[in-house]
Amino acid sequence: MSISKNNFLYVFFLEILFDNVKIYLRYLKGNFYMSTNQFVGLADSAPLDECKIIKKLSCVSIAGNVILTVFKLFAGIWGNSGALISDAIHSLSDVFTTIIAWIGVKIAKQAADEKHQYGHERHECVASFILGLILLVTGLGIGKVGIENIIDKTYLEADIPSRIALVAAFVSILGKEAMYWYTRYYAKIINSQAFMADAWHHRADAISSVGALIGVAGAMCGFPVMDLLASLFICLFILKVSYDIIGDALSKLLDTSCGLDYEKKLHDFIAGQDNVKSVDMLQSRMFGNKVYVDLEISVDGEISLREAHDIAEHVHNEVEHNFPEIKHIMIHVNPV
């Protein structure tokens, strides 16, 4: 049974609504968990169709942003709101960032090959870094225009925004916040840094719409400069989000450790394994959304090489089973 064009938008938003209700209910039931450090997922370990999730996320995000961009741009121009036009430009940038996130995740999911023997996970960090740069440029552009208009005092000659601008800002807040939770939920499931960055793009757009709402309301109440000040608020928030995304991407590109808390948890787990006398050295490094670990343990020096190897193999298997974010742990055995 085909869906007519007139019913497409209805079905599209109905699906997002139902999905967000399910997401919220699962959130209330406590199905989310977060490990000691950056690695996030669901407690449910059922097999997932990641390709289907990635495709669904991308389609929903692109379609939602296109619809909101057109709506806010029309409302901003028709309703005489510079803040809403700035907000519409931000939504348009989210279309391109979702495409970048999709490309980065698709490449990162590819298996290791002869040229990339450790895998492609870092491509997702590159995608996140690009997303952060796009946000940075977008924020600076919005701020530049806002400051120039305030200096030139163009707000004194500007028309007062109409109610359609106010309605559009409110609709944008609801829509982008729903898209944030939607994208965040599935980004956690597939442990995707790029789509988590894309989720924060949606949250940034929702917050910027709050600024637009305040600016439009202020201008309607006789304070037209509020519309431009709202643009500056949008700029500052976007810059903060871009800083966080770029910093996180760089840390995972530069072999940054997983942190003392994470390494202590891992150290205690290994030290508790059978026949492990002590943990002599433990180093971790982030590789995209995965982790590599170098480990030295001490075992009884009187046992055979085969027995020492079996102990190391047992530790290796237990660690990678209980810490699924660890892609590989290299173990060196010391006699004691």
C-alpha positions as CSV (number, residue, x, y, z in Angstrom):
1,M,0.0,0.0,0.0
2,S,1.6,3.3,-1.1
3,I,1.5,6.5,0.9
4,S,0.3,9.6,-0.9
5,K,2.4,12.8,-1.0
6,N,-0.3,14.5,1.1
7,N,0.2,12.0,3.9
8,F,4.0,11.8,3.8
9,L,4.6,14.5,6.4
10,Y,1.9,13.2,8.7
11,V,3.5,9.7,8.6
12,F,7.0,11.1,9.0
13,F,6.3,13.1,12.1
14,L,4.0,10.3,13.5
15,E,6.9,7.9,13.3
16,I,9.3,10.3,15.1
17,L,6.6,10.9,17.8
18,F,6.1,7.2,18.5
19,D,9.9,6.5,18.5
20,N,10.5,9.3,20.9
21,V,7.7,8.0,23.2
22,K,9.4,4.6,23.2
23,I,12.8,6.2,23.8
24,Y,11.5,8.2,26.8
25,L,9.8,5.2,28.3
26,R,13.0,3.1,28.0
27,Y,15.0,6.0,29.5
28,L,12.6,6.1,32.5
29,K,13.0,2.4,33.0
30,G,16.7,2.8,33.3
31,N,17.8,0.8,30.3
32,F,20.6,3.2,29.6
33,Y,24.0,2.6,31.3
34,M,27.2,4.5,31.1
35,S,30.6,2.8,31.8
36,T,33.3,4.5,33.9
37,N,34.5,6.7,31.0
38,Q,33.4,7.7,27.5
39,F,32.0,4.5,26.3
40,V,28.2,4.3,26.2
41,G,25.6,1.7,25.0
42,L,22.5,-0.2,26.0
43,A,22.4,-2.9,28.6
44,D,20.6,-5.1,26.1
45,S,23.2,-7.1,24.1
46,A,20.7,-8.3,21.4
47,P,22.2,-8.3,17.9
48,L,21.5,-5.0,16.0
49,D,21.1,-4.2,12.3
50,E,23.5,-1.2,12.4
51,C,23.1,-0.5,8.7
52,K,19.4,-0.1,9.1
53,I,19.8,2.2,12.1
54,I,22.3,4.3,10.3
55,K,20.1,4.7,7.3
56,K,17.0,5.5,9.4
57,L,18.9,8.0,11.5
58,S,20.2,9.8,8.4
59,C,16.9,9.9,6.5
60,V,15.0,11.2,9.6
61,S,17.6,13.8,10.3
62,I,17.9,15.1,6.8
63,A,14.1,15.2,6.2
64,G,13.4,16.9,9.5
65,N,16.1,19.5,9.0
66,V,15.0,20.3,5.5
67,I,11.4,20.8,6.6
68,L,12.4,23.0,9.6
69,T,14.8,25.0,7.5
70,V,12.2,25.9,4.9
71,F,9.6,26.6,7.6
72,K,11.9,28.9,9.7
73,L,13.3,30.7,6.7
74,F,9.8,31.5,5.4
75,A,8.7,32.6,8.9
76,G,11.9,34.6,9.4
77,I,11.5,36.5,6.1
78,W,7.7,36.9,6.3
79,G,7.8,37.7,10.0
80,N,10.8,40.1,9.9
81,S,13.0,38.2,12.3
82,G,16.8,38.1,11.8
83,A,17.3,35.7,14.7
84,L,14.9,33.2,13.0
85,I,16.7,33.5,9.7
86,S,20.0,32.8,11.5
87,D,18.3,29.8,13.1
88,A,17.2,28.6,9.7
89,I,20.7,28.8,8.4
90,H,21.9,26.7,11.4
91,S,19.2,24.1,10.6
92,L,20.4,24.0,6.9
93,S,23.9,23.3,8.1
94,D,22.6,20.3,10.0
95,V,21.6,18.7,6.7
96,F,25.2,18.7,5.5
97,T,26.5,17.6,8.9
98,T,24.2,14.6,8.9
99,I,25.6,13.6,5.5
100,I,29.1,13.9,6.8
101,A,28.2,11.8,9.9
102,W,26.7,9.2,7.7
103,I,29.8,9.0,5.4
104,G,32.1,8.8,8.5
105,V,30.1,6.0,10.1
106,K,29.9,4.0,6.9
107,I,33.6,4.1,6.4
108,A,34.3,3.4,10.1
109,K,32.2,0.3,10.0
110,Q,34.3,-1.2,7.2
111,A,36.5,-4.2,8.1
112,A,40.3,-3.9,8.4
113,D,42.1,-4.3,5.1
114,E,45.7,-4.5,3.9
115,K,46.2,-0.7,3.9
116,H,44.3,-0.2,7.2
117,Q,45.2,-3.2,9.3
118,Y,43.9,-1.7,12.6
119,G,40.5,-0.9,11.1
120,H,38.8,2.4,10.0
121,E,37.3,3.6,13.3
122,R,39.2,6.8,13.3
123,H,37.4,8.0,10.2
124,E,34.4,8.6,12.5
125,C,36.6,11.0,14.6
126,V,37.6,12.8,11.4
127,A,33.9,13.2,10.6
128,S,33.2,14.5,14.1
129,F,36.1,17.0,13.7
130,I,34.6,18.2,10.4
131,L,31.2,18.6,12.1
132,G,32.8,20.7,14.8
133,L,34.5,22.9,12.3
134,I,31.2,23.4,10.4
135,L,29.6,24.4,13.6
136,L,32.4,26.8,14.4
137,V,32.2,28.5,11.1
138,T,28.4,28.7,11.3
139,G,28.6,30.3,14.8
140,L,31.2,32.8,13.8
141,G,29.2,33.8,10.8
142,I,26.0,34.3,12.8
143,G,28.0,36.3,15.4
144,K,29.7,38.5,12.8
145,V,26.4,39.5,11.2
146,G,24.8,40.2,14.5
147,I,27.6,42.4,15.7
148,E,27.7,44.3,12.5
149,N,23.9,45.0,12.7
150,I,24.2,46.2,16.3
151,I,27.1,48.5,15.4
152,D,25.2,49.9,12.4
153,K,22.0,50.1,14.5
154,T,20.0,48.6,11.8
155,Y,17.6,47.3,14.4
156,L,16.2,50.9,14.7
157,E,14.9,50.7,11.2
158,A,13.9,47.1,11.3
159,D,10.3,46.0,11.2
160,I,8.8,44.4,14.3
161,P,8.6,40.6,14.0
162,S,5.1,39.1,13.6
163,R,3.4,36.2,15.3
164,I,4.4,33.7,12.7
165,A,8.1,34.1,13.7
166,L,7.1,33.4,17.3
167,V,5.2,30.3,16.4
168,A,8.0,29.1,14.1
169,A,10.6,29.5,16.9
170,F,8.4,27.5,19.3
171,V,7.8,24.7,16.7
172,S,11.6,24.6,16.1
173,I,12.4,24.1,19.8
174,L,10.0,21.1,20.0
175,G,11.1,19.6,16.7
176,K,14.9,19.9,17.3
177,E,14.7,18.7,20.9
178,A,12.8,15.6,19.7
179,M,15.5,15.0,17.0
180,Y,18.2,15.4,19.6
181,W,16.8,12.6,21.8
182,Y,16.0,10.5,18.8
183,T,19.6,10.7,17.4
184,R,21.2,10.5,20.8
185,Y,19.3,7.3,21.6
186,Y,20.4,5.5,18.4
187,A,24.0,6.9,18.6
188,K,24.3,5.2,22.0
189,I,23.0,1.9,20.6
190,I,25.6,1.8,17.8
191,N,28.3,3.6,19.9
192,S,28.7,6.3,17.2
193,Q,30.7,9.4,18.0
194,A,29.8,11.1,14.7
195,F,26.0,10.6,15.2
196,M,26.4,11.7,18.9
197,A,28.0,14.9,17.5
198,D,25.1,15.2,15.1
199,A,22.7,14.8,18.1
200,W,24.4,17.8,19.7
201,H,23.9,19.7,16.5
202,H,20.2,19.2,17.0
203,R,20.4,20.3,20.7
204,A,22.4,23.4,19.6
205,D,19.7,24.2,17.1
206,A,17.0,23.7,19.8
207,I,18.9,26.1,22.2
208,S,19.4,28.6,19.4
209,S,15.7,28.5,18.7
210,V,15.1,29.4,22.4
211,G,17.3,32.5,21.7
212,A,15.3,33.2,18.6
213,L,12.1,32.9,20.6
214,I,13.4,35.4,23.2
215,G,14.6,37.7,20.5
216,V,11.3,37.7,18.6
217,A,9.3,38.1,21.8
218,G,11.5,41.0,22.9
219,A,11.2,42.7,19.6
220,M,7.4,42.4,19.6
221,C,7.4,44.0,23.1
222,G,9.2,47.1,21.8
223,F,12.8,46.0,22.2
224,P,14.0,45.3,18.6
225,V,17.6,45.1,19.7
226,M,16.7,41.8,21.5
227,D,16.4,40.1,18.1
228,L,20.0,40.9,17.3
229,L,21.2,40.0,20.9
230,A,19.5,36.7,20.4
231,S,21.6,36.1,17.4
232,L,24.7,36.7,19.5
233,F,23.4,34.2,22.1
234,I,23.0,31.7,19.3
235,C,26.5,32.3,18.2
236,L,28.0,31.8,21.7
237,F,26.2,28.5,22.3
238,I,27.2,27.1,18.9
239,L,30.8,28.0,19.5
240,K,30.7,26.2,22.9
241,V,29.3,23.0,21.3
242,S,31.8,23.2,18.4
243,Y,34.6,23.5,21.0
244,D,33.5,20.4,22.8
245,I,33.0,18.3,19.6
246,I,36.4,19.3,18.2
247,G,38.2,18.6,21.5
248,D,36.6,15.2,21.8
249,A,37.4,14.3,18.2
250,L,41.1,15.4,18.6
251,S,41.5,13.4,21.9
252,K,40.4,10.2,20.1
253,L,42.7,10.9,17.2
254,L,45.8,11.5,19.3
255,D,45.9,8.2,21.2
256,T,44.6,9.8,24.4
257,S,44.3,7.5,27.4
258,C,40.8,6.4,28.6
259,G,41.4,8.1,32.0
260,L,42.4,7.0,35.5
261,D,38.9,5.8,36.5
262,Y,38.6,3.6,33.5
263,E,42.1,2.2,33.8
264,K,41.5,1.5,37.6
265,K,38.4,-0.4,36.8
266,L,40.2,-2.5,34.2
267,H,43.2,-2.9,36.5
268,D,41.1,-4.3,39.3
269,F,39.3,-6.7,36.9
270,I,42.6,-8.1,35.6
271,A,44.2,-8.3,39.0
272,G,41.2,-10.5,40.1
273,Q,41.8,-13.1,37.4
274,D,43.1,-16.6,38.4
275,N,46.9,-17.0,38.6
276,V,47.6,-13.4,38.0
277,K,50.1,-12.4,40.7
278,S,50.1,-8.6,39.9
279,V,49.5,-6.1,37.1
280,D,52.9,-4.5,36.3
281,M,51.8,-2.1,33.6
282,L,48.6,-1.0,32.0
283,Q,48.2,1.5,29.2
284,S,45.1,2.4,27.2
285,R,44.5,4.5,24.1
286,M,41.3,5.5,22.3
287,F,41.0,4.6,18.7
288,G,37.9,6.2,17.5
289,N,35.1,4.6,19.5
290,K,37.3,1.6,20.3
291,V,40.1,1.1,22.8
292,Y,43.5,-0.6,22.5
293,V,45.3,-1.8,25.7
294,D,48.9,-2.8,26.4
295,L,49.3,-4.9,29.6
296,E,52.1,-6.5,31.6
297,I,51.2,-9.1,34.2
298,S,53.3,-11.3,36.5
299,V,52.7,-15.0,36.9
300,D,54.5,-17.8,38.7
301,G,58.0,-18.1,37.2
302,E,58.1,-21.9,37.9
303,I,55.3,-22.8,35.5
304,S,55.8,-23.9,31.9
305,L,55.6,-21.5,28.9
306,R,52.3,-23.2,27.8
307,E,50.7,-22.6,31.2
308,A,51.8,-19.0,31.2
309,H,50.4,-18.6,27.7
310,D,47.1,-20.1,28.8
311,I,46.8,-17.6,31.7
312,A,47.5,-14.7,29.3
313,E,44.9,-16.1,26.8
314,H,42.3,-16.4,29.6
315,V,42.9,-12.8,30.7
316,H,42.7,-11.6,27.0
317,N,39.4,-13.3,26.4
318,E,37.8,-12.2,29.7
319,V,38.8,-8.6,29.2
320,E,37.5,-8.4,25.6
321,H,34.3,-10.1,26.6
322,N,33.6,-7.9,29.6
323,F,34.8,-4.7,28.1
324,P,33.3,-4.8,24.5
325,E,34.7,-1.4,23.6
326,I,38.2,-2.9,23.8
327,K,39.2,-3.9,20.3
328,H,42.4,-5.6,21.3
329,I,44.6,-6.1,24.4
330,M,48.2,-7.0,24.0
331,I,49.6,-8.9,27.0
332,H,53.2,-9.4,28.1
333,V,53.9,-12.0,30.8
334,N,56.6,-11.5,33.5
335,P,57.9,-14.3,35.7
336,V,57.8,-13.8,39.5
